[in-house]
Amino acid sequence: MSARLFATAGSKLFIGPAKAFTGTDFTASDFTSTTWTEIGGTTNLGATGDTAELITSTQISDARVRKMKGTRNAGSATIVCDVSYDDPGQLALIAAEKTEDSYAFKLQFNDAPAGGTPSIRYFVALVMGASEELNEANNIAKLNVTLEIDSNIVRVAAAASGG
């Protein structure tokens, strides 16, 4: 089976309500009853994904550093949007930055097969920053939002219709 390439263009990012980490990894069913608000004007969706911490032990008799994987960290993502003062998703991001809560997020790719459903990524993140970037005269004002992902990333694959 050959890989099907797809463009980032057409992908959408959504924010949901505050959602606390439960101590166990989330599954897709943890997000089924969530009400989502699309974040408009996105120009960069950042990067997400787990990285394991490196644990080392320097063993004297072997003169070798032994290594193993430790805890996992889904990292941070910088989301960039064209500033829109009336976009409900951007307003939700700005409001979320002012709280101590983690929020549910849904990233929907533009990869649905004809008549099918697209791939989705669900996760929970703290909104750590929401700053406006103006730069030079011939630039569009940007909203830069930093998300610190505070959960596993749930991967839901694209599916053909009826499947």
C-alpha positions in Angstrom: 0.0 0.0 0.0 1.5 3.3 -1.0 1.4 6.4 1.3 -1.2 9.0 0.3 0.3 12.5 0.6 -1.8 15.5 1.6 -1.3 19.2 2.1 -1.6 21.1 5.3 -3.9 23.5 3.5 -7.5 22.9 4.4 -6.6 21.5 7.9 -8.5 23.1 10.8 -7.7 23.6 14.5 -10.5 23.7 17.1 -10.5 24.6 20.8 -12.9 23.0 23.3 -13.7 23.5 27.0 -11.3 23.2 29.9 -10.3 19.5 30.3 -8.1 18.1 33.1 -5.7 15.3 32.6 -7.2 12.2 34.2 -4.0 10.3 35.1 -4.4 7.9 32.2 -4.0 8.4 28.4 -7.0 9.8 26.7 -8.9 7.9 23.9 -11.0 9.3 21.1 -14.2 8.5 23.2 -13.0 11.1 25.8 -13.6 13.8 23.2 -16.9 12.6 21.5 -19.3 14.9 23.5 -17.0 17.9 23.2 -18.3 21.2 21.7 -15.7 22.6 19.4 -15.0 26.2 18.3 -12.9 26.5 15.1 -9.9 28.8 15.4 -10.0 31.1 12.3 -7.2 32.6 10.3 -4.5 30.1 11.1 -1.4 30.4 9.1 0.9 27.9 11.0 -0.3 24.9 13.0 3.1 24.2 14.6 4.4 20.7 15.4 3.1 18.1 17.9 4.3 14.7 19.0 5.9 12.7 21.8 9.6 12.8 22.7 11.0 10.5 25.4 13.4 11.9 28.0 16.8 10.3 28.0 17.9 8.4 31.1 21.6 7.5 31.4 23.8 5.5 33.6 27.6 5.8 33.3 28.8 2.3 34.1 32.4 2.3 35.4 33.4 -1.3 34.8 32.1 -1.3 31.2 33.3 2.2 30.4 30.0 2.7 28.7 27.0 5.0 29.1 23.8 2.9 29.2 20.7 4.5 28.0 16.9 4.0 28.2 13.8 5.9 27.6 12.1 7.8 30.4 8.9 9.9 30.6 7.2 11.1 27.4 6.6 14.8 26.6 4.2 15.8 23.8 6.0 19.2 23.6 4.8 22.6 22.7 3.3 24.1 19.6 3.2 27.6 18.4 0.0 28.4 16.5 0.0 31.5 14.3 -3.2 33.3 13.1 -4.0 36.5 11.2 -5.4 38.7 14.0 -9.2 38.7 13.9 -10.9 40.6 16.8 -14.2 38.9 16.2 -13.1 35.3 15.6 -14.7 33.1 18.4 -11.7 30.6 18.3 -9.1 33.3 18.7 -11.1 34.9 21.5 -11.3 31.5 23.2 -7.5 31.1 23.0 -7.0 34.6 24.5 -9.4 33.8 27.3 -7.8 30.4 27.9 -4.4 32.0 28.3 -5.7 34.0 31.3 -6.6 30.8 33.2 -4.7 28.0 34.9 -6.7 25.3 33.1 -5.8 22.9 30.3 -8.1 22.9 27.2 -9.2 20.2 24.7 -8.0 20.7 21.2 -8.9 19.0 17.9 -6.7 19.1 14.8 -8.5 18.0 11.7 -6.4 17.2 8.6 -7.4 17.7 5.0 -6.9 14.0 4.1 -10.4 12.5 3.9 -10.8 9.9 1.1 -13.7 10.7 -1.3 -16.9 10.5 0.8 -15.0 9.6 3.9 -13.8 11.3 7.1 -10.5 13.0 7.8 -7.7 12.2 10.2 -8.0 13.9 13.6 -5.6 14.5 16.5 -7.0 15.2 19.9 -5.0 16.5 22.8 -5.2 18.7 25.9 -2.9 21.7 26.3 -2.2 24.7 28.5 -2.5 28.0 26.6 0.8 29.6 27.8 0.9 32.7 25.7 -1.2 34.8 23.3 0.8 37.7 21.9 0.3 39.9 18.9 3.1 40.3 16.4 3.1 43.4 14.2 6.6 43.6 12.5 7.1 45.9 9.5 4.6 48.0 7.5 3.9 45.3 4.9 3.0 42.5 7.3 -0.3 41.2 8.5 -0.8 41.5 12.3 -0.4 38.0 13.8 -1.6 36.3 16.9 1.1 33.9 18.2 -0.3 31.3 20.7 1.9 28.9 22.6 0.4 25.6 23.6 2.1 23.3 26.1 0.6 19.9 25.4 -0.4 18.2 28.7 -1.6 14.8 27.5 -1.0 12.1 25.0 -2.0 12.8 21.4 -4.9 10.7 20.3 -4.6 9.7 16.6 -7.8 8.9 14.6 -7.1 7.8 11.1 -9.0 9.0 8.0 -11.7 6.5 7.0 -13.6 5.6 3.9 -17.3 6.1 3.9 -19.1 3.6 5.9 -16.0 2.6 7.8 
